[in-house]
């Protein structure tokens, strides 16, 4: 049933009514906006707090001590996080709830177990764990999985902690500093700088004196590669000056580098001149052989570097200096160095094997070195932004 009501209003009443409707409409709009804001704030899909964004990602690692195994957790849009730990002795997976604080400190607990640690550099976590019920404990460590194939190399760390390199980048993703550490103490460092007329790479000793420097004039060639550079190396007994010209193939791999070398000796200013020629040979986008011929003054030697590769493994590690040519496509399997003309040097073989992140990036590079009667092994641990 429809009911029609006739209302008679004079002009004054009409103005008053319209004013009331407008006020009521504004109040309704404000209340509606407030309700929407409350709904958004309570929405579990709400974007993460600003301080949490650099920490976001998947973290994996291992734990050891009185128990041992692997663990993983994901930092998404909330400081509330779940850690899954797989115990190898128990052959069981356990889940622990936890939180992260703005300073990167984290704690997970459950089943009388507590994991306490801190994320540093938004990528590496380490800490301790304990189980009060069984009075057992240990340590754990891990790192963030690379987020994409554009992830930038952030650190290479020898497994014994003796040597590490940390790379810094500008907003364009270009390497601007490489800091070297020895036993966790800053030592030498290198700076890359871009000017209007050249790119420079300067390597500094710990006392800030220059050990060597490359200068690559601009502009680069039509492939964005440097065809000419100068090099100065300040040694204790001499200073070495090189002028370097490079050739590249159509794929952007460097095929030859010719160096005109001048040595000036510190004690008597004697000068020796000569050349160092490096020839690069490729097979299927991999550098398979490097031939080095050195002839300066009375010193002459020819060295051969033979490389083999794991063709099933792509090398996703970041190219620090792309203007010097492309890296090999695959990961090294073996490097054999054959020295000729230097009686004090022994032929050396490097054998490589790898552990990987889920996305295919190298996590741990195992290197076995054989040189004469000397045999040793070291590891490179890789972290990424």
C-alpha positions, 0 to 999 in steps of 0.5 A: 500500500502506498500512502501519499502525504501532502505537506504544506510549507511556507518559505521560512519552513522550507529553508529551515528544513533544508538546513536541517537536512544538510546538517544531518547529511554532513553528520551521516557522512562523518559517521560513515567515514569514521566507520569505514576508518575503523573497519580499515584499521581492523582489517587483517589485510591492512598494509604493514607498519612502516617500520616493518616493511624492510623486514618483510620476507621469508627467513630460513636457517638452522639451529644446533646444540642439544637439538638440531634441525632447520627452521623458517618464518615469514614476516608479512603485514603484522609483527605477529609471526609463526616460526616452524622448526624441524627437529632432525632427531625427533623427525618432527615439525614444531610451531612457535608464535612470536613477535618482532620489535622495530629494532629487529629483536624477536622472540618465539615461544611454545611447548616450554621452548623459547627462541630469542634473536635479532635481525641485523641489516634487515636480512640476517638473524642469529640468537639462542634457544632453550627448552626449560622442560628438558634443560637443553639449549643451543644457538640458531642462525639464518637469513632472508631469502632473496625476494627476486632475481633483481636482489642485490648482493649485500655480503660475502662472509668467510665461514670462519669469520676471518674475511667479509665484504659488505656492499653498499648501493645508491638509489639506482642500484649501483655499487658505491662502496665495498667494505672489507672486514677482518675478524669483524674489524673494518680494514680496507675499503673500495669506493666507486664514483660516477662523474660527468666524465668518468667512473672511478674505482678506488681501493683504500688501505685501512689507513686511508692511503690509496693502494690502486685506482681504475679510471674509466672515461665516459661516455661508454660505448653503445653497449654501455661498456668501458673500452678504455681505462687507466690503472695506478697501483702504489706498491712498497717498492714500485708504482705501476701505471697501466693504460688498458683497452678492452674488446667485447663481442656482440653479446657484451662479454669481454674478449681481450684486454691489452695493458701497456705497463710502466713500472717506476721503482721507488729506490732509484726511479728505474723504469721498466715497460712492457705489456700484459695481454689477457685473452678471454675465450667463451663457450655457451656464454661461459668464460672457459679459458683466460690466457694471460701473457706478461712481459715487462722488463726482464719478467716474462710469464704466460698463465692459463686459467681453465674454467668448467661450469655446472650448466644446470645452475645459473649464476644469479649473483649481482654484477658489481661493475656491469660496464666491464662486461657480462659475467659467465652464465653458469656457476663455476665447477672448477678453476685450474690455474697453470703458471708458466715462467714463475718458478715460485708458483705452483699450479692450483685447482679450485673445486666448487660446490653450492647450497642454494636459497629457494629462488636459486641464488647461491647461499653457501659456496664451498671451495676446495683448494689444491696447490702442490702439497697444500690442501684446504677448504673455505666457504663463502656465505652470500646474503642479499637485499 
